[in-house]
Amino acid sequence: MAFEGLTGKLQAALKKLTGKGKLSEKDVKEAMREVRLALLEADVNFVVVKDLVKKITERAVGQEIMQSLTPGQQVIKIVNEELTALMGGTQSKVNMAPNPPTVIMMVGLQGSGKTTTAGKLAGYFKKQGKNPLLVACDIYRPAAIKQLQVVGQKVGVPVFERGQKDPVQIASEALEFAKKEQRDIVIIDTAGRLHINEELMEELSRLKSQVKPHEILLVADAMTGQDAVNVAKSFDERLGLDGVILTKLDGDTRGGAALSIKAVTGKPIKFIGTGEKLEDLEPFHPDRMASRILGMGDILTLIEKAQASIDEKKAQELERKLREQQFTLEDFLDQLQQLKKMGSLSDIIGMLPGVDVQKLSAAGALNEKELVKAEAIIQSMTPEERRNPSIINASRKRRIAMGSGTTIQDVNRLLKSFEQFRKMMKQVSSIEKAVKRGRFRFPFL
């Protein structure tokens, strides 16, 4: 999970404050020393850390906080607010052209995930009801055009390409094509290099002069920390960036890039890449990210993910089945598959406030392999077995285990868990019916 190390250290530092009824200036400064170390270890820019800790300390040692009934909670609130402000304060959206098409120029170094992100962005806009076009202007990297065509096909967005022609000419022809075909967003995938050089910048400058993009977005690898910040600074000085898309936030990201880019370059993060799937692209919300970093959850993003992934009709049908106790292993399989669409289990659980993902992971409660195993077991059953698990005898269990590459114990464990869930839902349903009839009384009333 992204920021796991930073989150744990910040929580440990701030927990010392919440456990005290009164705070002294010494208490605050000791906690801020730990916060400073945690941020520096997360590769946050030194000047940014210094300014941030200074602002938090000045606010936290104020008279109002010291005399508060919950001073520790007030300090956490200040840290949350300052982290949010550091990352831009509010969401920064893509600037749309008053007269379509809106031209977005994607820039970045090789290996940052620029081509895949161009496809993700096209898919994102298509879901918003837009009609995007992808343009292949990376004519140097082997298979770059083919890669863009593959991601374009997967998200259902056409790719404009003219082989090894001059990228500036390709972009010009693409704009004319977009106008004729009524494409309202043009996303240009430009060439990258292993490092910034004059030749790359010259080509990008010519592209900018020719197509006059409404947005120049830098795609930067979040795992590179301060290197990503330096790359953003260099690109901004030469091209004038409008924003940044941070990729690989699902990996072992320490947080340095996310917390430093806006403060160092003045350019906002507009999107974040949270996985390898083409739907794993989210608009960046500074307030939500601050909450995630502090381990306070992110319920709004979780709700949005659920709304995008879960079929409303299926959800209503599932509710009916649960009420009428008709929930089967087929329904359970369907729920597992819908859960997978929302992302990794640790990321989903991490969006719930007050949940310690590190503790759950250490206890083995967030084992993604168990979900994969459960899915394989159910898929190895016949339709009749899924609808009526009571018919699964010893020989059937052996067949299911062999077919799913699991053990009989795994099959037994799944069936037992499923039966316990059904019993629990039966009890809930019985209580609900009793309440409606006015016959239910709590034991202590």
N, C-alpha and C positions, 0 to 999 in steps of 0.2 A: 504494500500500500504506500502511496506517495506520502512523503513527510513523516513517516512512522517514527524515525529516530528523533527528529526535531520535536514532534508532538509529545513524545514520552518525556523528553528533557524539560520542555516548557511546563508540562503538567506537574512534574516533580518539583520544579522551582516555585510555581504558584501555589501548590498545595500547602506549602509551609505557611503561607499567608492566610489561607482560608481556615486553618485550624486555630487561629488566634482570635480572641475577643477584641483585643486592642492591638494596634500596630504602632511601632515607633519608626522614626526615620531610619534607624539602623536596620530594622527588619526589612524595610522596603529596599534599601541599598544592597543588602545581602542577597535578596531575591533577584534584584536586577543584575547583580554580578553573574549569577547563574544563567539568567536569560541572555546576557551578553555572550557568554561562552557558548551557549547552545546555538545561537545565531551564527557566530563565527565558525563553529564546527560544521554548520550547515552550508558554509561557503557563501554567506551573505556578505556583500561589500562592506569593508571595514568602516568607511565614512557613514554609510547608511545605518549600520548597527549603532555607531556612536550617537548619531542624531536621534534615532528612534528611542534608545534607552534614556537619553537626556529628557526627551519630551514626556515619556512615561513617568520617569522619576519626579519631574517638576509637578506633574498633575497628581501623582500618587501621594506626595508628602504635603499636599494642601490641607488646610484646616477642615474642610468639608469631609474629606476622606477619613482623616484621623478620628473624627468624632462620630463617624457613621456607626450604626449598629452592626453592619456587615462590611467592615473595611476590606477584608480579603476579597469578597465578591466584587466590590467597587473597583479594586485594582485590576481584577481580571477583565472587568468591563472596559477599563481604560486601555489595557493591552489590546483587547479586541478592536476597539475603535481606532487605535493608532496603527495596527497592522492593516486594517481596512483602508485607512487613509494612505498608507505607504504604497499600497497596490493600486491606487487610483480612486478610491472612494466609492465610485458608482460604475455600473457596467458601461463600457464603451462599445457602441454598435458600429457596424460598417456604414460608411457614408454612401447613400444611394443617389444616383444621378437624377436630376429633375426630369431629364429626357433620356430614356433608356437607349442603348444598354449601359449599365454600370460596368466599368472596366476595373478588374482587380488584378494587380501584378504580384505574383508570388516570387519572392527572392529568398536566397539562403545558400548555405554551403552544402556540398555533397554529404550525404549521410544523415541529414537533419530530418528526412522524411517529407521533403517538399512535394514530390510528385504524388505520393499517397495522400498527403494533406489537401492538395488541390482537388483530388477526387472526393475526399470527405466533405470539403467545403461545398462542392457542387451538389453532393447528395443532401447536405443540410439545407441549402437554398431550395432545392427541388421539393423537399418536405414542407417548406414555407409557402409553396404555391408559385415559386418562380420558375423561369424557363432558361436554365443556364447552358453555357457552351464552354467546353474546355479547349484550350489552345496549346498545341505542342511546340514550344519554342526552345526546348533543350535539344539541340541537334548534335551535341558532342558526346554525351555519355552513351555508351552502348546500351541499346534496348530501352532508352528513356521514353521514346515515342510509343513503343509497344506496351510498356508498363502503364503509361497514361491511358492508352486505349483499353487495356484490361480493366483498370479501376473505373473508367468511364462507363464501360459496358455493365459492370456490376452495380453501379448506382443509377444506371439508365439515363446517362447524359452523353450526348455525342461529342466526339473529339475532332477538332479541325487540325489537320496536319498537311504539310507540303514537303515532307522528307527533309533533305539537307539544305534547303534554301536558306537565304539570309533571314535570321530570326525577326528582324525589323519588318521585312517584307511580308513574312508569314503573319505577323500580328496585324499588319494593315489590312491584308486580305481577309483575315478572320473577322475584323470589325465590320467590313462591308457585308460579309456573309451573314453575320449576326443580325444586322439591320434588315436584310432581305427576309431572313427566316424568323424574324420577330423574337430573337433571343434577348432577354432583358438583362442578363448578367454574363459577362465574358471573363473567364478566369484563365490568365496566362501563366503557364508553367515555364519559367525561365531556366537557363543553364546555371549550374552551380560549379564550384571548384573545391578542391580539398582545402584551400585557404584563400583569403581575399587577395586579389592581384589587380593590377591596372587594366589588364585586358578584359577581365570580367566586368569591372565597374564601367569601363568605356562602353561596352555592349549594352549594359543595363541602362546607362544614361541615354544612349541613342533610342532605345525602346521607349523609355519614359517620354522623351521629346516627341516621338512619333505618335504614340497612342494616347498620351495624356491621361493616364489612369486616375480614377477617382480614389483608389486605395492602393497603396504599396504595402504589402504585408510581409514581414520577415518571418520565415519558419525557422525556429531555433530549438535545438535539443536541450530539454530541461536538465538532462543528466550531466551536461557539461558545466553546470554551475556558472562561475564568473566568466568562463570563456564565452558562454552564450551572451552575457552582458556586453563583453568587449566586441563581439561580432555585431551586435545590435547597434552599438555606438558607431562602429566603422561604416556600416550600411547607411545609418541615418545621416552621418556627415556628408556622404557622397550623393545619396538619393533623396533623402528626406522621407523617412518612414511615416506611415499613418498608424501603424500598430504592429503587434507581434502575435504569432501563434506559437505557443509552447507545446512541443510534442513530448511523448514518452513520460507523461506524468503518472503512468501506471507502474513505472519501474522504480528502482532504488533512488528516487529523487531526494536530494538533501534539502532543497528549498531555496538555494542561493539565487537562482535565476528568477524565480517567481517573485521573490521579495525584493530584488534589486533593480530589475529592468526599468520600471516606471520611475523610480527615484533617480537613477543614473542617467537615463536617456530622455525622460519626460514623455516617452511613448507608451501608450497603454497596451496591456495584454488583451486581445479581443476574443481569442478562442484558446482552448486547451485540448490536446489530444490525450485521451485517457485509456487507449488500448489499440490493438492491432486491427480490430474490425472497422469497416468503413463507416459504421454509425457511431463510432467512439470519438465524437468531437462535440465539445460543449462550449456554449458562450461563457466567457469568463466573468464571474461576479466576485469582486473583491471582498464583499462582506461575507459571502458564503465560504470563500477560500480561507478567510481569517478564522471562521468558526471551525472549519475542518482542521486547520493547523493546531488550534487550541484544544482539539478533541471534543468540541461542543456539538458536532454533528452538522448535517446539512439536509434538513427535512425537505426544503423546497425543491432542491435538485432531485432528491429521491422520488418525490411525487411526480415531477416532470418525466423522469425516466420511466416510472410505472405507467403513466398515461400514454407515453409513446410506445411502450412495449406490450402492454396488456390489451387484449381485445375486449371491448366493453360488453359485447353480446356474450362472449365466453364467460366473462366475470359474472354476469347476471345469471347465466345458466349454472355456473358453479355454485353461486349462492343458493339457488333453488335446490340443487342436489344435496348440499350440505344440510339444509333445513329438513329435507325429506329423507335424509340418511341414505342417499343413493350414490354417494361418492365412491368411485372405483379406482383401481390402479391405473386405468387409462386416463382418468382425470388428474391423478397424481403426476403421471408422466407429462401431461400437457402443462401442468404448473411448473415442473422442473425446467421444461424447455422455454417457457416464458420468462422464468427467473434468469436463465442464462443470457437472454437478450439484454437484460439490464446491466450486465457487466459481471465482474468477479465478486464472489461472495464477500470477501474482505472489504472491498470498496463499498458494497451495499450496506453491510453492517456498520462500516465506519461512518456512514451518514446519519446513523441514529445517535442522538445525544446521550452522553453518559455511558457509552459502551466502550470498554477497554479492549480494542482489537488485538493489541499485543498479548494480553492475558488469554484471550480466547484462542488465539493462534497457538500460543505455547501449550495450552491444554488440549489442543487437537480438535477444538470445536468448530474450526473454520477450514476443515479439510475438503478442498475442492474435489479431490479424487473420490470421496464418498458419494458426492452427487453424480459424478460420471459413472461410478459403479452401480448406483441405484437405477440410473437411466438404462444402462446395459442389461441389468437383470430384468427390468420390466419389458424391455424390447425383445428379450429372449422368450417371453411367455406367449402363449396363444391368446387370441382375443377372448376366448372363453375363460381362460385362467385369470386374465386381467379383470374381467367383470365379476368373477366369482372365485376369489383366492382360496376358498374353503376346499376346493377340489384338488388343490396342489398337494399330492402325497409324496412319499419318499422318492419314488422313481422319477416323478415330474421334477422334483427339486434337483436331482442329479443332472437331468437333461438341461434345465435352466442354468445351472451353475456352469456346466460345460459350454453351453452356447454363449454365455456372457463373459467367460474367462474369469469367473469368480469361484468362491467355495460354497459348499452347502450351508456353512455357518453364516456367510454373507446373505444368502437367500433367506434363511431363517430370521436373521436380524431385521431385514427389510419388512418381511411379513408381520413380525411381531410389532414393529414400530407403526406399521399401517393399521393394524388391528387396534392398538392403543389409541391412535388418533381417531378412529371411527367410534370407539367407546366414549371418548371425550366429547366428540361432536354430538353423540346421542344424548349425553347428560345435559349439554348446553341446550339442545333442542327441547328436552323434557322440561327443564327449568323455565325456558322461554314460554312454552305452552301453558305451564302452571301459572306463571305471572299473568298472562293474558286472561286466564279464566278466574283470576283472583284467588287461587287456591294455594299459592306459594307463600310460605312464611320463612324468614330467616330463623335459624335455630335459636338465636339469642334475643329474638323479639317476642 
